[in-house]
Amino acid sequence: MLALPLLEGLQKKLGQPVVLMYKPGSGGILASTQLARANPDGYTLLMVLTPHAANPALHASLPYDTQKDFAPVSLLATLPLLVAAPLKTPADTIPELIKYAKANPDKLTFASAGNGNTSHLAGEMFKTATGTKMLHVPYKGSGPAVIAMLRGEVSLMFDSISTSLPQVKGGKLKALAVTGEKRSSLLPDVPTMLEAGVKDFVVNVWYAIIAPADTPKPIIDQLSIAFSSVVKDPKISQQLAGYGYETVGTTPDVLAAHFDSELVRWKKVVQESGAKVD
């Protein structure tokens, strides 16, 4: 949803066609492996999400070095998660959810878009932060997970706000909280997890562009300027805001610092929660 609005603007900025290729598999590991082996000429890039920083903690080994095999280009945007639930879930607020979960260990189930996905890790992080026990049910993508919620097969999900929002607006799911630092303009009446009393609970899906290591700095700088200017374009920024995205657009150095902090953060979450991808 984020990549498509960028294509036209990028083509104009770079003066050449930009081809989007979707490479699913293993929480981004397949695509990252291919990028690490690509020619560092600036023509092959990858959009990575939050799991890129969590994978080193979730897997005993990876076919690449997350910190050495890639060159950061730009942090493009962030997107908060929405704690959504079927109407029959016995809680309408986060405090009610915590109370019920503590009184009924492992009775609640939370869906995710797959093992190691941000929706999975956010659920594990919630369990650790609140001292609750819930069962994780992974699906192959956010779409099937939302369908499972609509069918009442699971109790809740930490989902990208852009995916569950239509069902909340349509009265088919209920919104308990958002996980950003502030309330979403798309759901101004829904509190943040911080407002709901869960200390330090802020989780955003982030989207960043990386290139193979050894890509020449002049090329990286040119790409960074192009991507940043496109996401900051008022028309594109407004379009993406309609889906809940907050556009950023940073220098490579800012993205590098962001990666470093995220690697530390998700390693701690995985260690404390015992999250697994098996």
N, C-alpha and C positions, 0 to 999 in steps of 0.2 A: 504493500500500500504506500510505503514511503518512496520506494525507488522510482516508480513510474512517473510521478510528477516532476522528478528531477531530470529525466532524460532529455526532454526538449531544451531545457535551460542549459544543460551541460553541453549539448551538441552545439549550441550557439556560442558558448564561452570557449570551447576547445576547437571549434571550427572543423569538426569531423564527427562521423557517426559514432554513437555509443550503443553498444549491444548489451542487453540485459540477459543473463543466463542464470537460471535457478538451479542450484546444486544442493539438494537436500541430502541429509544423511548424518547420523551420529552426532546430533547437536552441533553441527557446523564443522565437525572434525574433518570430514571428507573434503569439503571446499577449502578449508584452511591448509590441508595437506597439498592440494593441487596448487594453491597460491604459493606456498613455500618453495615449490619446485618450478615455478614459472620463471620466464625470462624477466629480469628486473629492468624492463625498458619503459615502464609506465603505461603499457597498454593492457595489462591484466591487473585488475583491482578486485577487492572483495569487501562487501559490506558485512560487518560482523555485529553481533548483538551481545548482550550481557553474558550468555553462556560461554563466550570466547574466553572470558576471564575466570570462569568457574571450572572449565574443563580440566586444567592442570590439577586441581584438587580432587576432582571426581574420578580421574583415571590414573591408574598406576603408572602408565607411560603413554606418551603421545608420539606420533610420527614426525613431530616438529617441535621446536622450542618456541613457546609463545612469546618470549621476550627477545629472542635473538634472530628469528627467521622472518620477521616482518618489520616494515617501516610504517609508522603511523602517519596518516594524511590529515584527517579531520574528523572531529566528533560532530555529527550532523544534527541529531535530535534526541530527545528523551520522551518517554511515554509512560505515564503512571499505570499501575494495575488497578483493577476494580475488584473488590471482594463481592462477588455476585453469588446468589443462591436461589434455588427453586422456592416457590411460594410456600411450600409445605415444610421447609426447614424450620425447626423450632427455635428460631432466633431472628429478631429484626434489627438488632444492633450488635456491635462487636462485644460489649460487656455481656450481653445475653448469650452470645455465642461462646464466650470463654466460660461462663458459668455452666452452661449446658455441657460443654466438652469436659470440664473437670468432673462433673457429676456422672458423666457417661463416657468413660475412657474408651477410645477406639470405636465408638458407635457412629461418629460423624466420619464422612469420607470426603476427601477433597480431590477434585479432578485436576489434571494438568495436561498441557499440550505435548507431554513426553518427558521421559526421564532426563534430568539435567536441564530442562527448560526453566526459564525464569519463574514460570507459574508453579513449577515443582519446588524450586529452591525457596520461593517466598512462603509457601506452605510450611516447609520444614523450619524456616526461620521463625514463623509465627508460633509453631509448637514450642520451640525453644524459649522464645520471648515470654510466652504466657503459661508455660508449664502444663500444657495440654497434650493429649494424645488423640491423633486422628489418623485414619488410614489413607494412604496415597493411592490414587487410581490413575495411572498414566494412559493417555490416548495418543493416537497418531495425528496430532495437530489440534489447534484450538477449536476448529469447527466441530469435529466429533465430540470434543469435551463439552462444548456448549449444548450440543444436541442431547448429550447424556444428562445435563442439568435440566433441560426442558422436559425430559422424560422422567425426571425424579430419580434417576439411577445413582446420583451422588448428592452430597449435601451442600457443597459450595465449590468455588473455584477462585483463585487469584488470577484473573484473566486480564489481558490487555483491554483497556477501556474501549478501544475502537471495535472490538469483537463483540463484547457483551452489551454494549450500550443500546443497540437497537432493540434487544429483547427486554431490557429494563424500561426503555421508553414505551414499549408496547405492552407493558404490564405483565409480561410472562416470567420475568425474573425480578428479584428484589436486590437493591444495592445496599450493602452494609457499610462500606467505607472505600476510600481511594487511598493509594499508598504513596502518593507524592508528598512533597514538602508543604504544598498548599492545596486547597480545594480545586477541583476541576471546573472550569467555566461551563463545561457540558453538563455537569451535575452539581450545581452550586449548593444544593441543600444536603448533599451527602458529605459527612465529615471525613477528615483524614484519619489515618490510624493513630496519629499522634493525638488528635483531638479526642479520639475514642479511648485514650488512656494507655495505648501500647507504646511504651517509651522507646525512643530511638528507632522506631520502625518506619523507615523510608526505603522504598524499592521502586526504581524506575527501570524500564527497559530502555537501553541506550543503543543507538545506531551509529556506527563509525566506519570510516573507510580506511583500509590498510593496503599496502603494496608489498611486494617481495622485498626482503632485505637487500641491500646493495643497490637499490634504485637510486640513481644520482639525485643529489639534493636539489638541484635546479628543477628537475622534473617533479619531485615531491612538492616543492614550494608552489609551482605552477598549478598542480592539481589541487592543492589545499586552498589556494585563492579561488579557483574555479568552483569547487564544491561549496565553500563558505559563502561566496557571493550568490550562488543559486538558492541555497536554503534561506538566505536572508532577504531574498527578493520578496517584497510585500505581497505580491500576488500568490506566490508559492507558499510563503509562510502562513498566509491567511487560509489557504486551502488546506494545508496540513493541520492547522489549529482546529479546523472543523471536525477532524478525526481524533483530536485529543493530543496531538504532538506539540511539543515545545521545541522549536528549531533553535539550533545553537550556532554551529559553524566555527571551528577553532583552528588554531595553528597546529602543526605537528607536535610541537613541544607540549602544548596543553593536553593533547590527546595522550601523549606518552605518560605524562604525570597521572592522568585519569586511569590509564591501564594499570600503572603501578599500584595505585590505591585500591582499585577493584580486585586485583589479584590477591592482595592481602585480605580484603574484606570477605571475599567469597571463600577463601581458604578457611577463615575463621568460622563462617557459617556452616560449611561442610563438616569441619571437625567437631563443632559443638552439637550439631544436629545428628551426625552420623548418616547423612544423606548418601544414598547409593544409586547407581544407575543400572545395577544388575536387574 
